[in-house]
Amino acid sequence: MTAFAACLFALAALASIWTMMASWRSYGRQALGLRARLAASPGAMELRWEMVERVPLPALAALRKDRAARPVRDRQVSAPQASGWSPALAA
């Protein structure tokens, strides 16, 4: 099992190296020229900040027609009372 795990680790390492080399081939020249492009750019930069308003979504159970929504539990009933167990009966 250890040899199998070592082979998987080596395969993952080769895949990582291949991915890094492919990205360097694709974007290497642009990355090396970035410093010169930043030096040639003006000193001021305009940033725009936009915000998306979040709207609460309805529960998925209400959207499904094949399932009825679960009834809301009565929160006033405690767990010992709901199960029929009482401290007075335990003594």
All heavy atoms as an XYZ file, in Angstrom:
689
protein
N       0.819     -1.187      0.000
C       0.000      0.000      0.000
C       0.869      1.258      0.000
O       0.507      2.246     -0.596
C      -0.915     -0.049      1.226
C      -1.903      1.064      1.282
S      -3.062      0.899     -0.070
C      -4.086      2.290      0.196
N       2.020      1.203      0.648
C       2.900      2.368      0.698
C       3.436      2.713     -0.679
O       3.529      3.881     -1.036
C       4.062      2.100      1.671
O       3.503      1.751      2.934
C       4.922      3.329      1.829
N       3.786      1.704     -1.470
C       4.285      1.959     -2.820
C       3.193      2.576     -3.685
O       3.457      3.475     -4.499
C       4.788      0.661     -3.443
N       1.963      2.109     -3.503
C       0.850      2.674     -4.261
C       0.643      4.148     -3.900
O       0.449      4.994     -4.770
C      -0.422      1.866     -3.988
C      -1.624      2.383     -4.706
C      -1.731      2.268     -6.076
C      -2.641      2.996     -4.002
C      -2.844      2.759     -6.749
C      -3.760      3.481     -4.655
C      -3.855      3.360     -6.038
N       0.713      4.457     -2.610
C       0.562      5.841     -2.161
C       1.702      6.710     -2.685
O       1.493      7.862     -3.080
C       0.498      5.898     -0.642
N       2.903      6.154     -2.710
C       4.047      6.905     -3.237
C       3.878      7.172     -4.729
O       4.215      8.261     -5.220
C       5.334      6.132     -2.979
N       3.342      6.205     -5.455
C       3.095      6.409     -6.893
C       2.033      7.483     -7.118
O       2.171      8.310     -8.023
C       2.665      5.095     -7.540
S       3.990      3.908     -7.696
N       0.992      7.473     -6.304
C      -0.027      8.513     -6.427
C       0.545      9.890     -6.106
O       0.226     10.878     -6.771
C      -1.201      8.207     -5.502
C      -2.142      7.093     -5.947
C      -3.241      6.899     -4.917
C      -2.733      7.385     -7.305
N       1.403      9.961     -5.089
C       2.033     11.224     -4.733
C       2.919     11.717     -5.870
O       2.914     12.908     -6.220
C       2.854     11.051     -3.455
C       3.508     12.314     -2.999
C       2.779     13.291     -2.337
C       4.856     12.538     -3.232
C       3.372     14.461     -1.920
C       5.457     13.699     -2.815
C       4.711     14.667     -2.156
N       3.688     10.811     -6.477
C       4.559     11.196     -7.595
C       3.732     11.645     -8.796
O       4.082     12.613     -9.478
C       5.460     10.024     -7.972
N       2.617     10.975     -9.051
C       1.749     11.368    -10.157
C       1.148     12.752     -9.918
O       1.082     13.585    -10.837
C       0.633     10.329    -10.333
C      -0.305     10.564    -11.506
C       0.451     10.430    -12.817
C      -1.445      9.567    -11.447
N       0.745     13.027     -8.685
C       0.213     14.352     -8.350
C       1.290     15.424     -8.488
O       1.014     16.535     -8.955
C      -0.360     14.346     -6.939
N       2.524     15.118     -8.106
C       3.617     16.071     -8.246
C       3.903     16.359     -9.721
O       4.120     17.511    -10.105
C       4.875     15.534     -7.559
N       3.890     15.327    -10.549
C       4.110     15.536    -11.990
C       2.985     16.367    -12.604
O       3.242     17.228    -13.455
C       4.236     14.189    -12.701
C       5.530     13.423    -12.445
C       5.477     12.053    -13.106
C       6.724     14.214    -12.958
N       1.743     16.116    -12.181
C       0.624     16.905    -12.694
C       0.753     18.366    -12.272
O       0.460     19.277    -13.059
C      -0.698     16.316    -12.199
N       1.214     18.612    -11.052
C       1.413     19.983    -10.584
C       2.513     20.681    -11.367
O       2.366     21.842    -11.769
C       1.763     19.989     -9.093
O       0.710     19.459     -8.340
N       3.606     19.986    -11.596
C       4.715     20.572    -12.359
C       4.269     20.866    -13.786
O       4.585     21.924    -14.337
C       5.947     19.638    -12.331
C       6.542     19.626    -10.918
C       6.990     20.067    -13.340
C       7.609     18.582    -10.709
N       3.520     19.943    -14.394
C       3.046     20.152    -15.757
C       2.117     21.370    -15.827
O       2.203     22.189    -16.741
C       2.309     18.904    -16.254
C       1.844     19.036    -17.666
C       2.580     18.884    -18.781
C       0.522     19.390    -18.091
N       1.814     19.103    -19.882
C       0.539     19.413    -19.486
C      -0.657     19.664    -17.419
C      -0.593     19.718    -20.232
C      -1.781     19.959    -18.155
C      -1.734     19.983    -19.537
N       1.252     21.538    -14.815
C       0.337     22.682    -14.782
C       1.109     23.987    -14.616
O       0.794     24.991    -15.273
C      -0.672     22.513    -13.629
O      -1.350     21.270    -13.790
C      -1.674     23.637    -13.591
N       2.121     23.993    -13.748
C       2.929     25.206    -13.564
C       3.683     25.580    -14.835
O       3.722     26.753    -15.216
C       3.900     25.019    -12.396
C       3.238     25.070    -11.046
S       4.405     25.042     -9.680
C       4.786     23.311     -9.596
N       4.241     24.595    -15.498
C       4.975     24.879    -16.740
C       4.028     25.385    -17.833
O       4.382     26.302    -18.586
C       5.719     23.628    -17.214
C       6.821     23.173    -16.271
S       8.042     24.458    -15.919
C       8.828     24.582    -17.499
N       2.830     24.820    -17.920
C       1.868     25.272    -18.927
C       1.435     26.712    -18.659
O       1.310     27.514    -19.598
C       0.652     24.346    -18.937
N       1.233     27.071    -17.392
C       0.837     28.443    -17.098
C       1.995     29.410    -17.329
O       1.783     30.544    -17.772
C       0.299     28.562    -15.675
O       1.276     28.201    -14.746
N       3.239     28.993    -17.053
C       4.391     29.853    -17.353
C       4.531     30.059    -18.852
O       4.874     31.142    -19.310
C       5.686     29.282    -16.771
C       5.957     29.803    -15.394
C       5.834     29.131    -14.237
C       6.363     31.124    -15.053
N       6.132     29.945    -13.184
C       6.473     31.175    -13.655
C       6.654     32.249    -15.788
C       6.840     32.325    -12.982
C       7.020     33.411    -15.120
C       7.119     33.438    -13.731
N       4.267     28.988    -19.645
C       4.324     29.148    -21.106
C       3.257     30.119    -21.591
O       3.487     30.903    -22.506
C       4.136     27.799    -21.791
C       5.451     27.129    -22.112
C       5.242     25.887    -22.953
N       5.156     24.745    -22.027
C       4.164     23.873    -21.994
N       3.167     23.953    -22.833
N       4.173     22.896    -21.120
N       2.086     30.077    -20.983
C       0.987     30.932    -21.431
C       1.121     32.376    -20.948
O       0.876     33.307    -21.711
C      -0.345     30.381    -20.933
O      -0.582     29.108    -21.450
N       1.507     32.562    -19.700
C       1.467     33.891    -19.091
C       2.829     34.413    -18.645
O       2.900     35.480    -18.028
C       0.533     33.881    -17.879
C      -0.856     33.410    -18.208
C      -1.304     32.160    -17.785
C      -1.705     34.201    -18.955
C      -2.573     31.721    -18.087
C      -2.981     33.764    -19.278
C      -3.412     32.527    -18.841
O      -4.666     32.093    -19.148
N       3.908     33.726    -18.959
C       5.224     34.130    -18.482
C       5.668     35.479    -18.998
O       6.163     36.320    -18.242
N       5.504     35.724    -20.297
C       5.933     37.007    -20.862
C       5.122     38.156    -20.290
O       5.647     39.232    -20.025
C       5.797     36.966    -22.374
C       6.835     36.104    -23.018
C       6.865     36.317    -24.518
N       7.899     35.480    -25.098
C       7.687     34.574    -26.017
N       6.464     34.384    -26.491
N       8.682     33.850    -26.494
N       3.829     37.948    -20.123
C       2.990     38.998    -19.546
C       3.390     39.279    -18.101
O       3.403     40.428    -17.663
C       1.522     38.597    -19.607
C       0.971     38.492    -21.007
C      -0.449     37.953    -21.012
O      -1.037     37.743    -19.962
N      -0.973     37.718    -22.201
N       3.719     38.244    -17.353
C       4.115     38.435    -15.951
C       5.444     39.175    -15.861
O       5.631     40.037    -14.991
C       4.216     37.087    -15.253
N       6.386     38.856    -16.752
C       7.673     39.538    -16.711
C       7.555     40.988    -17.169
O       8.318     41.844    -16.728
C       8.689     38.787    -17.577
C       9.079     37.399    -17.044
C       9.976     36.688    -18.040
C       9.723     37.495    -15.688
N       6.614     41.292    -18.049
C       6.430     42.663    -18.513
C       5.520     43.496    -17.630
O       5.303     44.681    -17.887
N       4.995     42.912    -16.559
C       4.073     43.625    -15.689
C       4.745     44.794    -14.966
O       4.158     45.871    -14.846
C       3.475     42.657    -14.663
C       2.441     43.241    -13.706
C       1.243     43.768    -14.476
C       2.009     42.190    -12.707
N       5.977     44.624    -14.542
C       6.675     45.702    -13.825
C       6.860     46.920    -14.720
O       6.652     48.055    -14.299
C       8.017     45.208    -13.316
C       8.747     46.246    -12.482
C       9.935     45.661    -11.813
N       9.451     44.654    -10.854
C      10.203     44.014     -9.995
N      11.492     44.255     -9.968
N       9.710     43.136     -9.166
N       7.196     46.689    -15.985
C       7.360     47.814    -16.916
C       6.015     48.481    -17.200
O       5.932     49.712    -17.307
C       7.988     47.321    -18.216
N       4.954     47.698    -17.307
C       3.633     48.282    -17.562
C       3.155     49.087    -16.360
O       2.527     50.138    -16.520
C       2.619     47.183    -17.876
C       2.822     46.631    -19.261
C       1.755     45.678    -19.752
N       0.630     45.458    -18.870
C       0.024     44.279    -18.719
N       0.456     43.221    -19.375
N      -0.999     44.157    -17.916
N       3.449     48.615    -15.147
C       3.068     49.374    -13.957
C       3.872     50.660    -13.837
O       3.351     51.688    -13.394
C       3.257     48.516    -12.704
C       2.215     47.433    -12.486
C       2.597     46.577    -11.286
C       0.834     48.021    -12.294
N       5.150     50.650    -14.217
C       5.976     51.852    -14.157
C       5.499     52.882    -15.180
O       5.613     54.089    -14.944
C       7.441     51.493    -14.396
N       4.976     52.437    -16.307
C       4.514     53.355    -17.344
C       3.109     53.888    -17.089
O       2.676     54.840    -17.743
C       4.543     52.651    -18.705
N       2.392     53.317    -16.151
C       1.017     53.758    -15.896
C       1.015     55.046    -15.075
O       1.973     55.341    -14.362
C       0.245     52.660    -15.176
O       0.761     52.487    -13.878
N      -0.070     55.832    -15.143
C      -0.130     57.074    -14.354
C      -0.216     56.759    -12.854
O      -0.541     55.647    -12.445
C      -1.416     57.749    -14.850
C      -2.239     56.650    -15.423
C      -1.258     55.639    -15.963
N       0.057     57.768    -12.055
C       0.090     57.578    -10.614
C      -1.273     57.436     -9.975
O      -1.389     56.917     -8.872
N      -2.327     57.877    -10.639
C      -3.660     57.804    -10.046
C      -4.461     56.677    -10.703
O      -4.276     56.364    -11.874
C      -4.388     59.132    -10.236
N      -5.338     56.091     -9.927
C      -6.157     55.007    -10.450
C      -7.583     55.199     -9.936
O      -7.786     55.554     -8.778
C      -5.615     53.655     -9.973
C      -6.404     52.472    -10.482
S      -5.817     50.910     -9.808
C      -4.141     50.877    -10.374
N      -8.562     54.999    -10.812
C      -9.957     55.150    -10.422
C     -10.519     53.782    -10.076
O     -10.421     52.837    -10.851
C     -10.764     55.750    -11.570
C     -12.219     55.919    -11.241
C     -13.014     56.475    -12.406
O     -12.399     57.014    -13.341
O     -14.246     56.345    -12.377
N     -11.088     53.682     -8.891
C     -11.722     52.449     -8.446
C     -13.202     52.694     -8.264
O     -13.612     53.720     -7.731
C     -11.124     51.964     -7.125
C      -9.669     51.545     -7.143
C      -9.224     51.185     -5.740
C      -9.464     50.388     -8.079
N     -14.014     51.755     -8.697
C     -15.458     51.832     -8.499
C     -15.883     50.663     -7.631
O     -15.547     49.523     -7.914
C     -16.198     51.766     -9.830
C     -15.953     52.966    -10.683
C     -16.775     52.888    -11.924
N     -16.447     54.018    -12.781
C     -17.084     54.293    -13.882
N     -18.073     53.528    -14.286
N     -16.739     55.326    -14.592
N     -16.621     50.979     -6.590
C     -17.088     49.950     -5.662
C     -18.586     49.813     -5.846
O     -19.332     50.765     -5.670
C     -16.764     50.353     -4.229
C     -17.168     49.330     -3.235
C     -18.338     49.273     -2.558
C     -16.402     48.206     -2.819
N     -18.356     48.191     -1.731
C     -17.177     47.512     -1.873
C     -15.151     47.717     -3.146
C     -16.728     46.363     -1.257
C     -14.715     46.577     -2.531
C     -15.493     45.910     -1.600
N     -19.014     48.628     -6.210
C     -20.436     48.366     -6.363
C     -20.820     47.237     -5.423
O     -20.042     46.324     -5.188
C     -20.764     47.982     -7.803
C     -20.530     49.115     -8.778
C     -20.883     48.751    -10.195
O     -21.574     47.736    -10.393
O     -20.461     49.476    -11.099
N     -22.035     47.337     -4.917
C     -22.490     46.338     -3.959
C     -23.798     45.734     -4.455
O     -24.668     46.449     -4.938
C     -22.688     46.989     -2.600
C     -23.009     46.054     -1.503
S     -22.997     46.972      0.033
C     -23.269     45.678      1.171
N     -23.911     44.444     -4.318
C     -25.122     43.754     -4.715
C     -25.956     43.528     -3.463
O     -25.467     43.020     -2.455
C     -24.786     42.404     -5.399
C     -26.049     41.655     -5.729
C     -23.943     42.637     -6.629
N     -27.212     43.907     -3.546
C     -28.092     43.728     -2.393
C     -28.502     42.268     -2.292
O     -28.917     41.657     -3.262
C     -29.336     44.595     -2.547
C     -30.275     44.510     -1.377
C     -31.502     45.389     -1.566
O     -31.516     46.188     -2.504
O     -32.422     45.262     -0.770
N     -28.385     41.725     -1.114
C     -28.767     40.327     -0.899
C     -30.229     40.255     -0.503
O     -30.670     40.952      0.393
C     -27.906     39.682      0.176
C     -26.477     39.564     -0.245
C     -25.698     38.790      0.760
N     -24.322     38.662      0.319
C     -23.435     37.944      0.912
N     -23.748     37.263      1.989
N     -22.208     37.872      0.460
N     -30.944     39.400     -1.182
C     -32.368     39.227     -0.920
C     -32.552     37.845     -0.320
O     -32.041     36.859     -0.855
C     -33.181     39.358     -2.226
C     -34.656     39.154     -1.964
C     -32.917     40.704     -2.870
N     -33.269     37.727      0.807
C     -33.470     36.392      1.388
C     -34.287     35.512      0.447
O     -35.288     35.942     -0.117
C     -34.204     36.662      2.694
C     -34.769     38.027      2.551
C     -33.893     38.771      1.599
N     -33.837     34.293      0.260
C     -34.511     33.353     -0.613
C     -35.508     32.516      0.179
O     -35.281     32.215      1.350
C     -33.488     32.427     -1.276
C     -32.483     33.104     -2.191
C     -31.453     32.091     -2.670
C     -33.174     33.729     -3.374
N     -36.599     32.108     -0.446
C     -37.546     31.255      0.272
C     -36.953     29.866      0.483
O     -36.038     29.456     -0.219
C     -38.751     31.207     -0.661
C     -38.202     31.493     -2.005
C     -37.051     32.423     -1.789
N     -37.496     29.167      1.446
C     -37.023     27.813      1.719
C     -37.340     26.922      0.525
O     -38.349     27.098     -0.159
C     -37.700     27.275      2.974
N     -36.462     25.973      0.268
C     -36.642     25.105     -0.888
C     -37.856     24.197     -0.759
O     -38.470     23.825     -1.754
C     -35.383     24.264     -1.108
C     -34.146     25.049     -1.515
C     -32.960     24.118     -1.623
C     -34.370     25.773     -2.807
N     -38.239     23.839      0.454
C     -39.391     22.955      0.651
C     -40.668     23.610      0.152
O     -41.569     22.931     -0.348
C     -39.528     22.574      2.113
N     -40.769     24.919      0.270
C     -41.963     25.608     -0.195
C     -42.034     25.627     -1.722
O     -43.116     25.738     -2.292
C     -41.984     27.026      0.357
N     -40.903     25.527     -2.392
C     -40.883     25.557     -3.845
C     -41.200     24.202     -4.467
O     -41.663     24.139     -5.599
C     -39.507     26.029     -4.341
C     -39.105     27.434     -3.899
C     -37.693     27.729     -4.356
C     -40.074     28.460     -4.464
N     -40.952     23.132     -3.744
C     -41.193     21.792     -4.290
C     -42.655     21.428     -4.126
O     -43.209     21.547     -3.054
C     -40.312     20.770     -3.593
C     -38.832     21.019     -3.914
C     -37.992     19.949     -3.357
N     -38.298     18.690     -4.024
C     -37.570     17.601     -3.863
N     -36.529     17.628     -3.077
N     -37.896     16.485     -4.471
N     -43.257     20.961     -5.200
C     -44.682     20.634     -5.175
C     -44.928     19.215     -4.653
O     -46.007     18.912     -4.180
C     -45.278     20.759     -6.582
C     -45.101     22.135     -7.177
C     -45.800     23.185     -6.362
C     -45.611     24.546     -6.987
N     -45.839     25.638     -6.104
N     -43.920     18.331     -4.743
C     -44.117     16.950     -4.320
C     -43.958     16.759     -2.816
O     -44.263     15.703     -2.289
C     -43.176     16.013     -5.072
C     -41.709     16.375     -4.841
O     -41.435     17.544     -4.542
O     -40.864     15.482     -4.992
N     -43.472     17.751     -2.093
C     -43.291     17.644     -0.647
C     -44.053     18.749      0.057
O     -44.001     19.906     -0.342
C     -41.820     17.770     -0.268
C     -40.992     16.600     -0.649
C     -39.639     16.758     -0.025
N     -38.769     15.685     -0.477
C     -37.512     15.579     -0.146
N     -36.963     16.482      0.624
N     -36.785     14.576     -0.579
N     -44.716     18.381      1.097
C     -45.402     19.388      1.915
C     -44.411     19.958      2.924
O     -43.479     19.274      3.358
C     -46.585     18.750      2.635
N     -44.620     21.186      3.298
C     -43.744     21.808      4.298
C     -43.985     21.152      5.642
O     -45.102     20.761      5.989
C     -44.028     23.305      4.371
N     -42.923     21.002      6.430
C     -43.052     20.391      7.753
C     -43.790     21.326      8.694
O     -43.580     22.534      8.653
C     -41.670     20.127      8.338
C     -40.977     18.976      7.722
C     -39.830     18.607      8.617
N     -38.651     18.376      7.815
C     -37.452     18.220      8.305
N     -37.252     18.315      9.591
N     -36.435     17.989      7.518
N     -44.621     20.775      9.552
C     -45.287     21.653     10.530
C     -44.264     22.169     11.540
O     -43.289     21.489     11.868
C     -46.310     20.736     11.195
C     -45.795     19.355     10.961
C     -45.032     19.386      9.674
N     -44.506     23.355     12.032
C     -43.597     23.971     12.994
C     -43.817     23.306     14.339
O     -44.944     23.118     14.784
C     -43.856     25.491     13.079
C     -42.952     26.123     14.120
C     -43.657     26.124     11.729
N     -42.731     22.930     15.009
C     -42.822     22.296     16.323
C     -43.260     23.310     17.365
O     -42.929     24.486     17.282
C     -41.478     21.721     16.738
C     -41.052     20.561     15.928
C     -39.772     20.027     16.517
N     -39.243     18.972     15.681
C     -38.106     18.366     15.934
N     -37.397     18.701     16.980
N     -37.677     17.419     15.139
N     -43.971     22.808     18.353
C     -44.366     23.664     19.463
C     -43.152     23.832     20.375
O     -42.682     22.880     20.988
C     -45.538     23.031     20.217
C     -46.077     23.961     21.292
O     -45.724     25.157     21.269
O     -46.845     23.489     22.132
N     -42.643     25.022     20.470
C     -41.410     25.271     21.221
C     -41.672     25.367     22.725
O     -40.752     25.429     23.517
C     -40.758     26.547     20.729
C     -40.477     26.505     19.238
C     -39.026     26.719     18.972
N     -38.786     26.828     17.542
C     -38.297     25.852     16.815
N     -38.020     24.703     17.368
N     -38.087     26.007     15.530
N     -42.926     25.414     23.151
C     -43.242     25.533     24.572
C     -43.092     24.213     25.315
O     -42.891     24.185     26.507
C     -44.681     26.046     24.745
C     -44.926     27.397     24.102
C     -44.059     28.489     24.710
O     -43.793     28.479     25.904
N     -43.605     29.416     23.884
N     -43.180     23.086     24.608
C     -43.097     21.776     25.235
C     -41.638     21.387     25.351
O     -40.914     21.370     24.373
C     -43.872     20.723     24.421
C     -43.739     19.355     25.053
C     -45.316     21.134     24.293
N     -41.178     21.070     26.540
C     -39.784     20.691     26.720
C     -39.602     19.218     26.365
O     -40.561     18.460     26.275
C     -39.333     20.968     28.155
O     -40.062     20.144     29.031
N     -38.388     18.788     26.224
C     -38.084     17.416     25.808
C     -38.571     16.371     26.816
O     -39.154     15.375     26.410
C     -36.589     17.274     25.554
N     -38.370     16.526     28.159
C     -38.875     15.499     29.085
C     -40.395     15.373     29.046
O     -40.937     14.287     29.126
C     -38.399     15.972     30.450
C     -37.224     16.811     30.171
C     -37.515     17.472     28.849
N     -41.105     16.476     28.895
C     -42.559     16.411     28.838
C     -43.021     15.763     27.545
O     -44.001     15.044     27.524
C     -43.156     17.807     28.952
C     -42.977     18.435     30.313
C     -43.448     19.875     30.330
O     -43.722     20.451     29.293
N     -43.514     20.460     31.516
N     -42.311     16.021     26.461
C     -42.708     15.472     25.167
C     -42.526     13.962     25.137
O     -43.293     13.254     24.502
C     -41.899     16.122     24.061
N     -41.532     13.431     25.830
C     -41.287     11.997     25.804
C     -42.121     11.240     26.835
O     -42.125     10.018     26.849
C     -39.804     11.712     26.040
O     -39.449     12.113     27.350
N     -42.790     11.947     27.720
C     -43.593     11.291     28.741
C     -42.829     11.039     30.034
O     -43.375     10.540     31.000
N     -41.563     11.361     30.089
C     -40.748     11.144     31.276
C     -40.919     12.325     32.210
O     -40.951     13.475     31.793
C     -39.284     11.000     30.877
C     -38.384     10.734     32.047
C     -38.151      9.538     32.614
C     -37.594     11.685     32.742
N     -37.285      9.666     33.655
C     -36.922     10.985     33.753
C     -37.412     13.031     32.641
C     -36.072     11.604     34.647
C     -36.562     13.663     33.523
C     -35.889     12.936     34.516
N     -41.002     12.052     33.463
C     -41.153     13.121     34.441
C     -40.206     12.838     35.610
O     -40.053     11.699     36.034
C     -42.595     13.161     34.951
O     -42.698     14.064     36.024
N     -39.566     13.889     36.152
C     -38.687     13.670     37.304
C     -39.448     13.110     38.511
O     -38.889     12.350     39.304
C     -38.117     15.048     37.615
C     -38.353     15.870     36.405
C     -39.513     15.269     35.694
N     -40.710     13.440     38.645
C     -41.493     12.924     39.776
C     -41.729     11.424     39.647
O     -41.766     10.706     40.645
C     -42.830     13.656     39.855
N     -41.868     10.934     38.427
C     -42.079      9.506     38.220
C     -40.787      8.692     38.381
O     -40.832      7.503     38.655
C     -42.648      9.260     36.816
C     -44.038      9.847     36.552
C     -44.407      9.627     35.109
C     -45.070      9.226     37.471
N     -39.642      9.337     38.213
C     -38.361      8.628     38.289
C     -38.000      8.297     39.726
O     -37.240      7.364     39.975
C     -37.261      9.458     37.669
N     -38.507      9.005     40.707
C     -38.128      8.795     42.106
C     -38.828      7.635     42.737
O     -39.624      6.941     42.306
C     -38.428     10.058     42.928
